[in-house]
Amino acid sequence: MTPALTRLTPRTLRGRLSLVALTTAALLMLILTVVFNTAVRQHLRRQADDELRARAAAVATTVDTSGPGVHVLETVNDRLLDANVWIYAGSRLLEQPPSAGRLTRVADGLARRGDRRCVDAGGHGQTPVRLCAEPLPGTRHTATQQTFTRHPATVVTALDLSPYRSSADTLLLGSFVLDAVMLVCTYALTRLAVGRALRPVATMTDQATQWSAIASEERFGGADRPAELARLGASLDALLDRIRAVLRHERQLTGELSHELRTPLSRIVAELDWYGARSRTPAQTRAVHASIAEAAESMRTICDTLLTTAREDAATAAGTAPVLPTLRRLADQLDNPGRVTVQVDCADDRLAVGVQSALLERIVGPLLANALRYAESTVILHADRDAHGVRVRVTDDGPGVPPHFAGQLFQPGRRADPQDGHDGAGLGLPLARRLARSAGGEVSHDPELAPGARFVVRLPSC
């Protein structure tokens, strides 16, 4: 594309789509205008020919061809002979209109051909005229021993085409005006329609920018949108989840650095305060220097270790875990007596959670162990995505949670029936909730399932 065309090309998608629509409409209207005006001109020409044929038929009533010769009768239709009409007997001119001028030569040519034919005359500033020849039927006349054969008579009529061409030109001009109006309307309506169609995209862009700046938990989710915008929303949700995971890892690294460096820094400050309180012996000064050097070395080791870990995390996407493989591995690792079937189901095989795989196992593990302990035959692990991140549901077909005990489920050391014969100290569910909350998630009980029990884990997605 040349630089000039590049400068003229709109920079916005709205402008480009409007330009494409305008160009397409212009080509279509040009084709339709050419076809329409060609058809109109052909129609007007047929009307002119019909008018000339009708006039020739009227003139034919004034011509007597019954005898051996051709005679023009004097009738009330004599005024027709003055209206651009030529009458020929063979090639001999019998009647012509007054002041025929140049048109007589054209009429002579049509009469000599002896067939039905129409031609246009005029041009180069002259009035356009159309002439049509209409042969009259020839007859034979017999007298005793001789038969006379007469050449057929021919009537040539002429018609001024100026009104017809004026009508055609008016229609052509009207077509161009209508095309211009339609193109303006097409461009305006296309810009309006495209603008309204792209308005949700602009809104989603602004929301994504705002949410990414503050690491918001808001997501576009599965709102009722067109398929294209739904895919865009899913992509933006995944991007926001990754940004949130990066910010969470950054805060975690900052917290770890602050916590680990606080001790050696406090030691350095204490040594310097002690050293500056009063004069010290050379041995005490060397001891202070050694202590400060040891604390500084400890700080360097801490920084190197944490930063190396952070770089490895960034390179390997640490802090995220694929959900389906982790749940399957967890189901295989837990002690299952064999009477319970564990079904692992995931709505999306590529679903990932914004916590480390070990942490996901420590959160879901107690819930799965509890489900295996009380299930009759089946435990289902189902993972999917909701508006707040990743949701893992642990469902069993056991007796369920007694309604009176539902409020004490996550209290440490509490069990619904300590004498039920199952092992457990009542610490698994509180531990799972505490770990989930530390990762920005939650563990809750779903009281709507009965019989059986269902626990729901919600964690941020990556």
Summary of the structure (lengths in Angstrom):
residues: 462
radius of gyration: 50.3
end to end distance: 41.5
largest distance: 172.4
contacts: 1298
relative contact order: 0.07
helix: 56%
strand: 17%
